[in-house]
């Protein structure tokens, strides 16, 4: 059984190293932002926020057919933390878990999101995250208190420090393919070779 939760898709970045919006790259003809939002909905989320910023009009248009809420981060160039703060503010009264995911991990599948949700149910912290080498990161399921900690975060770190704090009690779930996030043309080439992105 999937626990009640809301989901936040982080899709505001400027893709400066890539040179084009990663949100609009495609897998099987579907933009990555649409895919991430669709998987968030498929996870059973009662509410899905898509945080947009750079190329906002195009990103909003890409998810227009889905029952999601687009929230604009006008200061997207300040880094990931700003988007997480906006999500925390929008979900200020949320009492359940929040599933945080990005749109630049093309290997993501809904089964991993469901594993995270199930793992979060088994820990006192009600939090679980994706194991990425020697740390954990997003996608992640966080309790309301950890999400509100984002209000004090600056720069491009998001909730990384909170998720990896010694006393965080965050369960790590393996998903090796998610170590590849799309930042450079070389990342695109790797993802295309693995069948995770369309070759355009």
Number of C-alpha atoms within 10 A of each C-alpha: 7 12 15 15 21 23 27 28 27 24 34 29 25 20 16 12 10 15 11 15 17 24 28 19 21 19 18 12 10 15 21 27 27 24 22 28 26 17 20 27 19 14 24 20 19 12 16 24 21 28 26 26 23 20 16 20 11 14 24 22 10 18 21 13 9 12 13 21 15 20 19 19 23 14 14 19 17 14 17 22 21 26 31 28 22 17 26 22 15 12 19 13 9 15 13 15 25 28 27 25 24 23 26 23 22 26 18 22 18 16 12 17 25 18 18 24 28 18 19 24 17 12 13 11 17 22 28 31 28 25 20 18 10 6 14 21 25 20 25 28 32 27 20 19 13 20 25 18 15 24 18 9 19 16 11 15 15 23 24 16 15 19 25 17 11 9 9 15 15 25 22 21 20 17 15 12 16 20 15 17 17 22 17 15 13 11 14 22 16 14 22 16 12 12 14 19 22 18 14 6
